[in-house]
Each structure stands twice: as structure tokens, then as C-alpha cells.
């Protein structure tokens, strides 16, 4: 099946109208429903196709759905990350297509049914409601099992007519058997199991429910009797548990709902491998594996705030895997540990991975608030810094072979990304060293951080295409997306020019920020980092219309409901870590929460002028549960931190000055 790429049909002149959200409003295909749900009501004659990824501990699926010539499109590609193929590399997860919903043939009175969708609903599941060329209506609900290697499709048939209907079901899906010579664990079998094929005649207004189970297993594994209703309840409980923790409340329902959806995608893509829980990006390519950027840098620092058990365990496990590769020769830790931990990938050599790991591990350990885990992670953090010092140049900055784009765009021998992340890592590691009683190392790391800050500004600071910002590497003469990184790490010297550069005609498009000026490629991760930096530096009024637009388009536009990886690479896949970054735009951007100890954080919130409040309910960080509320009374803003097992902390907010909070 050829996957269509999705363009948002917004003309360039529309960008001028963002301040009143006209563009976003006119571009919506989906609408908000209560309870963190969205709905697409199909208009007469409308054709549109989309795809969404969903996952559980043992499987993932990309579902292609929509309306083509009035009829239902519903194809699936189901991934089984622990059914490894040969060669057992990054992409060796068994993936099997189940194309065309008509492979399950439904007949009414001997005539094949054509389904005409009227509405689609997303809420952690995909539901499709269709009329047909008969009095039969068909309702389909698709979701992955939380912990079994299956995708489940529940199908409800409803007789809306005034006479009985004779229903026949025919399963035309073919069974897939893998080649034993190309299968790590022997032959695999993948099949669509259809239960209850003997359907009684449907009387008027009567309904009938049956299930299709898309299963993958080793051929020697005994048959399992699935209970789809039980699996559905577990999926709904999982989604509800995410909704109930780290709840965002603002006057903007679209941002609230986008945040709720992002929590799902950020957390569901965790796989129960033989090497322990591994948070994987997904996208039909990246499973049962971890990366220094997607996991260590992007996703792991988020999980303590959400408090999800699997998320936190996958984070700790990822650092344990990276720590396996520490060595006395200070050769770089691989960028990625793949194949359930059995292999690794380092094809781009050092991408700044040690900076990414040190940053993520330090931020994670502080926000988790558990000293025993911090003690376990400290040798890895310290080793990464010793590696970095061996890469320091005479200019006081660090060299690396590439950056996280892995050669897709020039990065030189010394790039801004590696150095900005290293600065952030030193800052957080200094705080962590204090908590662990390592005062000498804390002072050393703070000194290195300050020296690096000056070196970054001196070495990378430049006027580029008319903006007082940063060059990305020596010889770089065009604007790059990752000039946003210094802001996100607390380096603010050239923020004003950088913000204008990022929102200029050279970088900003209706799909977010381009990788570099003059290109057509965009990556959401850069756009999300930029939003985080905008809010951290107090450019809230400048950035909020863009963030509202972005949130609306990703949640309610043509390709929904999550942030995406990139275009054209990957066809805007719903990679998981981008959703974690969306959540961090809120927690670390708008609220500007920075972990500074096991029970301490600083907060410097940016409450938009058009909002009277913003809240985070049931924050689970620092081994505590608490609420944060920012409110405005007249011209004065106030911070309230309500602890589950402690007093309420209330303080005025003065000129966005950082407030230090210590929890009980």
C-alpha cells in the first residue's frame, strides 16, 4: 500500500492571521468531544486518508483509515517487536500487513456489504461508524492489547431496518508463516482469528458483536483464548490512568486535549523485551531498542512527572543498557542499543550521545527523587563527562562526529547541539552531585558549565541571514532549526535574535520549523524544542499564537492526533518521543519547572495574558504527588503548590523570577 503524505493546505499569507487563530479554525477536520476524544464527521463527497500508530507491551500497529470514493479504507500493519527477524538489527521486528477491510467479507442476504463511513472517533482507540448498501450499520473499534501480541478489532452489526437480515461472515485473511531461515526464534505464525462466524439472523433493531484478533506468535507457542472485552477494558483503564495523572487545565481546550493525547503516545510505545522494558520510537522501524536522543534526552526526563510505572522502569532500564558500554579507553557509548539489547548501532559515530545521556540521566534522577536510583546512575553520568572532557578543543567547546540528524544536514566537527546539551547536563549534574554529597564535583561541574556557556556564545554566536543568533558550526552561513537549543538549556544571551530567526520567513512554515533555511524538510522535535525555549525565555505572547496553531493542526487537522517525526522522511510517522517533547513544552516551557534536588525544583511560569489560570494536577515528580496552579488576580500572578501529604505553598510571582520550591 502506498502511504500518502499529508500536506496542510494553508497558504502562506494565512500565517499573518495566526494571532486570531483564523487559520487553525478554518483548517480543522476533527472536532473536540468531551472526555479527551476527537471526532471527524465525514461530509458528503469527502475523501481523506490518514494513519495512526497504537502500541502495547507486545505489539504495535499502524492503522490506515479514511474514506476513498465514499467507501471505507481500513488497512493495518501489525508489528511484533519480540518476533525478531534476520539480520537481527534495528529494523528486525516482524511486520505483517492486513490490507483491506473487505478481507473480512460481510454479506447481507447474500450480497457483499460496502461500508460508507459517517464518523471516526479517536480516544486511545480508533472507532469507525458506517452505513452500508443495506439496512445494516457497522461499528468498528480497533486497539492494541496492553500486554499481549495482538491487535483487536471489535465489529458491531446493527439492523436499522424493519425486516430480518441474514448475515454471513467469511474470513479471507491469509495466514502468514515466516521463513525459519530468516527468523531468530524459529518460524512465526501471524493470523487474523475470527470468532463467532455463525451469526444469527438479525431482527430489526437487533445488534451483534464479534471480534477479529490479529495475532503473532512463535509457531510452537500454544493457542491462547483471548477475551476481547477484557482486553478492551485494560486498554481503556490504561488510557484513563494517564488522563488522571499530570492533568493539564488551561482555558484552551485544544491544548489540554493535545497534552492528554500526547501522554498516551509517549507512554504506550514501551516494549517488554528480554532485555527489560524498552521505550521505542515506533514508526514501523524502531522497536525493542533505545536511542540516546529519543529516550535518554527526550522521553526519560518526562516520565517522573507523569509517574507511569512502565515509563519510569523503561527509563531506568535504558540507562542500565547504556552503562554496559562504559569502558576505560573512553570509546563512545553506541547511539542505540537494539534487538532487545543483543546488539547496537553506531553508524553515525558520536552524535553528541554522551552529552545526551548525561543530560537525560541527571534530569531524570533529580525529577524521580529516589536516591538509590541516582546512586546507580551516577557512574554513567560521571563517565560521560570524562568522555566529553577528552573531546574539548582549544576553543573550550566539544567536538563530535555528527549530531542527532546523523548527517542529514551538515554539522561540521563542532556543533551547537552537542555543546548546548552538554551545558544543560553539567547544570543538572551539579545539582545531583550536591544531593549525593559530592560537593567537589558539584563545584567542578558548575565551573565547567560556566566556562562552556561563555565558550558557546563566543564560538557559535554570529549574525546569520540578518539575525543576531548562532551559527550551527564553523562555516555555517544559513539559519538552522537547532539554534533553539541554547535557550532550552538556559543560555539566553542571544535569545531575542534567535526567536526572531526561528519565526522568520527563512525557517517558519505552516508545518513548523525547517531543518535549515532554503530546505523543505521539517522535524517536529526541533519545533517542539523551539516552543519550549520560547516559553522558558518569557516570549509567551510572541509564541502562543504559533503554539495554539501547531496544537490545533496536530490534534484536529489532516494528520492527527499526535506530533510527528518528520517530512518527507518517514511520511510524518507518529514517533513516540515527539509526544513526550510536546508534554515537556508544557511542564518545562510554560511552567518552566527545573528539577534542582530530590524534593526541590525551581519554577518560573509564563502565564499568557489571555489566560487567568493554568494548572497541573497530580504531578508525580520528586517521589511526591502535588498540584501546581498559576493564577492571576488583577495584575498580580500567584503560584500555589498543593501537596498531597503536606502544606499548601503559596507565593507571588514577581517579574517571572524563578521561585524555589521544596516539597515535604
PyMOL commands that set and color helices and strands:
alter all, ss='L'
color gray80, all
select helices_A, chain A and resi 12-20+22-26+101-103+180-182+228-244+253-268+292-306+309-323+339-341+353-368+371-389+416-435+439-460+481-488+495-502+524-536+540-556+569-571+576-590
alter helices_A, ss='H'
color red, helices_A
select strands_A, chain A and resi 31-33+37-41+48-55+60-68+71-84+93-98+104-108+111-112+115-122+126-132+136-144+150-159+167-171+176-177+188-194+207-218+247-250+270-273+276-279+290-291+336-338+343-345+461-464+467-470+508-509+512-513+522-523+566-567+593-595+600-603+613-619+626-633+636-643+648-653+659-662
alter strands_A, ss='S'
color yellow, strands_A
deselect
rebuild
show_as cartoon
